[in-house]
């Protein structure tokens, strides 16, 4: 499925709202990146996208990337160094499985919404919202970098 057809404009608004809601509970930063194909290892590609989006530049190194290659059917969740130093090794597994279960049913936006909100809840324990918190990264869905 082409990136342009992956989610509708209305679904995109719901995903963006999920990001805003999730970030209200945590100082963590959440981004979604969509591209058509992932050649090679999905985690390596997600790491490259993470860097290109400058997600490693957050103050607490607590950015989270939801990466989806729409045509090659690859998906990854990647957390930055600050998160990985604090959370258990299987921290993202439940969230990843939740998203994948929706993707298999062709409920792309529902999967992203559910995963983003779950990520926000999980991050809250390690990176609670701070009164002086500012949105360090764009909430917009990125494509084609």
N, C-alpha and C positions, 0 to 999 in steps of 0.2 A: 504494500500500500504506500502510495506516495505521501510525502510529508504533508503536502497541502490538503490531502484528504483524510489524514489521520484523525483529526478532531475538527468539529465545526467551530464557527466563530462563537456560538453560544456556549459550547463545551469548553472552549479556551477561556472564556470569562469565568466559568465555574472552577477551572483549574487555578487560575490566577487568584480567585477568592480563597481557595483552599490554601494557597501559599501564604496569603495575608493572614488568614486565621491561624495557621500553624506557627507563623513567626510572632504572633501575639503572645504565645506561651513560652517562647524561648529566644535567647539571643542568637541562636543558630540562624544561618542563612540558607535558604533552599532555592535551587534553580532547576529548571527542566530544559533539556536540550534534545531536539529531534533532528535526525538526519536520515536520509534514505538508506544508505548502506554502511556497514561496518566491515571492512576487510581486515582480517587478522583477529587478534585477541580483543574482546570487548572491553576488558578492564584497562588495557593499554590505551585504547582509543578514548575511553572515558577520562583517563588521566590527562591525555593531551587536551581534550576539550576543557577540562577543569582548569588547566593552566591558561589556555587561550581566553577563557572567560574571566581570568584573574581572580578566581575563587579562593586561591591560596593567600590572598592579600587581606583577608579579614583580620581584625584585631586579635580575636581569640582562636583563629584558624579553625573555625567551626562551620564551614560551608558544607553543604550536601548537594550533590548532583544526581538527578534522575536522568539517565541517559537512555534514549531509545533510538535504535536504527529500525525504521518502519518497514522497509522492504526485506531486509535480511533477518528480521525478527530477533534482534539482540537487545538485551536490557541489562542495565547495571545501576546500582546505587553506590556512590562513592562519597565517603566522608573525608574531610581534611585531617591533617596531623593532630590538631587539638582534640578532635573527637576520638580518633583512633587510639590516642594515648589514654583515654579515660574509660572507654566502653569495653564490654566483653567481646571476644572474638566473633561471636555469632550475632552481634547486635542487630545487623541489618537483615538477617535471614527471614524473620517473620514478615517484615515489611515487604521484602522482595517477593516472597511467596504470595502475599496478598495482592500485589500489583499483577503478578504473572497470572493468578487465577482469573482476574478480570480480563487481561489481554487475551487469554485463551477463549473467552466467551465474546470477543470483539467488543468489549466494554472499555475502550481505551481511556476515555475521560474519567469514568468511574474508578478505574484502577489507579490512575494518577491521583485523583482526589483522595481516595482512601489511603494510598501510600503516603502522600504528603502530610495528611492529618496525623497519621500514625507516627511518622517521623518527628513531627512537631511534639507530640506527646512523649515520645521516647527521649528526645533531646532536652525536654524541660527538666528532667532529673539531673542532667549533667551541666546544662547551660541554661539556667532559669532566666526568664526575662529580667532585664535590668531597667531601672527607671530612666537611665540616661541612654538606653539602647537606641541606635539609629539604624535604619535600613542601609546596610553597606553594599548590597548587591541588587541589581535590578530584579524585579519579580517576573519580568516578561519571559516568555518562552523563546529560547534562542534556536536558530536553525542555521544550517549551512556554513559553518566556519571551517 
